[in-house]
Amino acid sequence: MTGGFERVVVVGASAAGLSAADGLREAGFTGSITVLGAELHQPYDRPTMSKALLVAEEDPQLLELRSPERIEANRVDLRLGHAAAGLDVDRRYVVTTYGEALPWDAVVIACGSRPREMRTLAGEVLPALRTPEDLRVLREAAARYGEMTLIGSGFIGLEVAAALVARGVTVTVLDALPLPLEPVLGPELATHLRDLHTARGVRFRSAVAVASVTGQPGAYEVRLTDGSVHRAPFVLTGIGAEPAVDWLAGSGVEVTGGIVTDAAGRTNVPGVWAAGDVAAFHHPLLGQRVRVEHWTHAVEQGRHIGLNIARGETTPYQGVPYFWTDQYGVRFQCYGRRRAGDRSLFVEGSLDTGEFLVLFGHAGEFHAAFARGRVRSLRDYRKLLARGGTWNEALALARTNNPDLDTTLSCTNRKERTTHEAA
Ligand SMILES: Cc1cc2nc3c(=O)[nH]c(=O)nc-3n(C[C@H](O)[C@H](O)[C@H](O)COP(=O)(O)OP(=O)(O)OC[C@H]3O[C@@H](n4cnc5c(N)ncnc54)[C@H](O)[C@@H]3O)c2cc1C
């Protein structure tokens, strides 16, 4: 038996949890793996819900994450509809909503996050999109009302806007931010994204917050902080997500803005690990504690932790954060993380040409690369980010990939011409 473990319980049957099981088997773990999933659905792909599945004319089919055959071949005891209700760290049990007490030598907490709630004044939670049930409600409302208001212009809000527009729905987006996703993208790219939407008829009411919401499906009134009232038959919120940690109350596992782990994925409780959306981990490359709410991260970090447990290792996870988003058939991708105050530099293409690659950095540090198209170049920057490359190295790479850039970079006023400082 590797690492002296015989029983691993994984809480969460999605990207991070199933990948942790894969990592365990990949590293030769032969003991038992029990995966608890609160939902009844076979594990499914979440990102397609705000994209193809929302657009689909016919009843959408969830995209399977693992076939039952693969789960069986991996000798995973997948218990759907069984949520973890408590963690006993002294006697080493996970207690489920069925009243089972599952013994463990190691636990991987991979229970993800859930939408941050906004309620009407009457206390009704406004709809959001996280599960297939949410998707059904949203699709029905789109067909029924033909008009929708989205509160929040994050990735999910914008993807939903794009998908609804494709279905002929009239969409209004409300957000306290002046531009959608501005903290993530900086003002110029955020403007580009907003323009993509407005060109297709999406209306934005930006830089004004929601004060309160009253009403019910069919007739909502959204009161804004500027005193105006916005009426909408249906309102969907996309105002961020929170780690699903209630069931850990009193367990002794440290939770501060997510389950706190070290770079290897270990919590403060021996034998208890955390991965994916729920984990707030120390990222060696970023030099800070982060919670990454992206699909690829959940898959990679989950697998990494499975490998660590099976091998009895504490190798740090230092995958470069990555996300993609699809809107109006356009895919945007980003490696790394833009930070407040970063300069942005277009090193390939331009906003007008439909393909571009932008670098973000500050004070000699290289933080992120964001692109529409330019996939091959983007991978080169990922490698550079992975080895902690500097801004000058990023510029040198930019010149290699795009010799035409030289003249631009040699201009004394290149900063004014090619960069845009973010707030
Ligand atoms: C609509 C939508 C679109 C997205 N699109 C993208 C995208 O384009 N690109 C991208 O990078 N990311 C995207 N994401 C984010 C991505 O889906 C998440 O980062 C990823 O799913 C996280 O995986 P996870 O396994 O950590 O958590 P989750 O996928 O949230 O899975 C956690 C699972 O644990 C279960 N669970 C919760 N509590 C318990 C419990 N107590 N016991 C047992 N099980 C429990 C939940 O039911 C859930 O199935 C999107 C998310 C949504 C909602």
The ligand as an SDF file (V2000), in Angstrom:
LIG
                    3D

 53 58  0  0  0  0  0  0  0  0999 V2000
  -22.2980   27.8500  -15.6230 C   0  0  0  0  0  0  0  0  0  0  0  0
  -20.8240   27.7520  -15.3900 C   0  0  0  0  0  0  0  0  0  0  0  0
  -19.9440   27.9210  -16.4420 C   0  0  0  0  0  0  0  0  0  0  0  0
  -18.5660   27.8360  -16.2310 C   0  0  0  0  0  0  0  0  0  0  0  0
  -17.7290   28.0430  -17.2920 N   0  0  0  0  0  0  0  0  0  0  0  0
  -16.3990   27.9610  -17.0930 C   0  0  0  0  0  0  0  0  0  0  0  0
  -15.5030   28.1800  -18.1770 C   0  0  0  0  0  0  0  0  0  0  0  0
  -15.9060   28.4490  -19.3040 O   0  0  0  0  0  0  0  0  0  0  0  0
  -14.1750   28.0880  -17.9310 N   0  0  0  0  0  0  0  0  0  0  0  0
  -13.6870   27.7890  -16.6990 C   0  0  0  0  0  0  0  0  0  0  0  0
  -12.4590   27.7310  -16.5250 O   0  0  0  0  0  0  0  0  0  0  0  0
  -14.5180   27.5790  -15.6470 N   0  0  0  0  0  0  0  0  0  0  0  0
  -15.8540   27.6620  -15.8190 C   0  0  0  0  0  0  0  0  0  0  0  0
  -16.7000   27.4670  -14.7650 N   0  0  0  0  0  0  0  0  0  0  0  0
  -16.1330   27.1680  -13.4380 C   0  0  0  0  0  0  0  0  0  0  0  0
  -15.9130   25.6720  -13.2910 C   0  0  0  0  0  0  0  0  0  0  0  0
  -17.0730   24.9750  -13.6360 O   0  0  0  0  0  0  0  0  0  0  0  0
  -15.5120   25.3770  -11.8430 C   0  0  0  0  0  0  0  0  0  0  0  0
  -14.3080   26.0440  -11.5700 O   0  0  0  0  0  0  0  0  0  0  0  0
  -15.3510   23.8780  -11.6180 C   0  0  0  0  0  0  0  0  0  0  0  0
  -16.5700   23.2100  -11.8390 O   0  0  0  0  0  0  0  0  0  0  0  0
  -14.8650   23.6070  -10.2080 C   0  0  0  0  0  0  0  0  0  0  0  0
  -14.8030   22.2250  -10.0130 O   0  0  0  0  0  0  0  0  0  0  0  0
  -14.8780   21.6330   -8.5440 P   0  0  0  0  0  0  0  0  0  0  0  0
  -14.8400   20.1440   -8.7300 O   0  0  0  0  0  0  0  0  0  0  0  0
  -13.8940   22.2840   -7.6760 O   0  0  0  0  0  0  0  0  0  0  0  0
  -16.2940   22.0900   -7.9960 O   0  0  0  0  0  0  0  0  0  0  0  0
  -17.7610   21.8450   -8.5510 P   0  0  0  0  0  0  0  0  0  0  0  0
  -17.7750   21.6780  -10.0280 O   0  0  0  0  0  0  0  0  0  0  0  0
  -18.6110   22.9020   -7.9480 O   0  0  0  0  0  0  0  0  0  0  0  0
  -18.1470   20.4400   -7.9480 O   0  0  0  0  0  0  0  0  0  0  0  0
  -18.3200   20.2420   -6.5700 C   0  0  0  0  0  0  0  0  0  0  0  0
  -19.3130   19.1250   -6.4130 C   0  0  0  0  0  0  0  0  0  0  0  0
  -19.4060   18.8280   -5.0250 O   0  0  0  0  0  0  0  0  0  0  0  0
  -20.7520   18.6270   -4.6890 C   0  0  0  0  0  0  0  0  0  0  0  0
  -20.9150   18.9130   -3.2610 N   0  0  0  0  0  0  0  0  0  0  0  0
  -21.0500   20.1140   -2.6430 C   0  0  0  0  0  0  0  0  0  0  0  0
  -21.1550   19.9470   -1.3200 N   0  0  0  0  0  0  0  0  0  0  0  0
  -21.0600   18.6130   -1.0910 C   0  0  0  0  0  0  0  0  0  0  0  0
  -21.1120   17.8140    0.0550 C   0  0  0  0  0  0  0  0  0  0  0  0
  -21.2520   18.3410    1.2860 N   0  0  0  0  0  0  0  0  0  0  0  0
  -21.0150   16.4690   -0.0830 N   0  0  0  0  0  0  0  0  0  0  0  0
  -20.8550   15.8980   -1.3050 C   0  0  0  0  0  0  0  0  0  0  0  0
  -20.8070   16.6300   -2.4450 N   0  0  0  0  0  0  0  0  0  0  0  0
  -20.9160   17.9540   -2.3270 C   0  0  0  0  0  0  0  0  0  0  0  0
  -21.5200   19.5820   -5.5810 C   0  0  0  0  0  0  0  0  0  0  0  0
  -22.8370   19.1330   -5.7570 O   0  0  0  0  0  0  0  0  0  0  0  0
  -20.7040   19.5240   -6.8690 C   0  0  0  0  0  0  0  0  0  0  0  0
  -21.1910   18.5930   -7.7610 O   0  0  0  0  0  0  0  0  0  0  0  0
  -18.0750   27.5650  -14.9430 C   0  0  0  0  0  0  0  0  0  0  0  0
  -18.9640   27.4020  -13.8670 C   0  0  0  0  0  0  0  0  0  0  0  0
  -20.3270   27.4920  -14.0900 C   0  0  0  0  0  0  0  0  0  0  0  0
  -21.2710   27.3340  -12.9350 C   0  0  0  0  0  0  0  0  0  0  0  0
  1  2  1  0
  2  3  1  0
  2 52  2  0
  3  4  2  0
  4  5  1  0
  4 50  1  0
  5  6  2  0
  6  7  1  0
  6 13  1  0
  7  8  2  0
  7  9  1  0
  9 10  1  0
 10 11  2  0
 10 12  1  0
 12 13  2  0
 13 14  1  0
 14 15  1  0
 14 50  1  0
 15 16  1  0
 16 17  1  0
 16 18  1  0
 18 19  1  0
 18 20  1  0
 20 21  1  0
 20 22  1  0
 22 23  1  0
 23 24  1  0
 24 25  2  0
 24 26  1  0
 24 27  1  0
 27 28  1  0
 28 29  2  0
 28 30  1  0
 28 31  1  0
 31 32  1  0
 32 33  1  0
 33 34  1  0
 33 48  1  0
 34 35  1  0
 35 36  1  0
 35 46  1  0
 36 37  1  0
 36 45  1  0
 37 38  2  0
 38 39  1  0
 39 40  1  0
 39 45  2  0
 40 41  1  0
 40 42  2  0
 42 43  1  0
 43 44  2  0
 44 45  1  0
 46 47  1  0
 46 48  1  0
 48 49  1  0
 50 51  2  0
 51 52  1  0
 52 53  1  0
M  END
$$$$
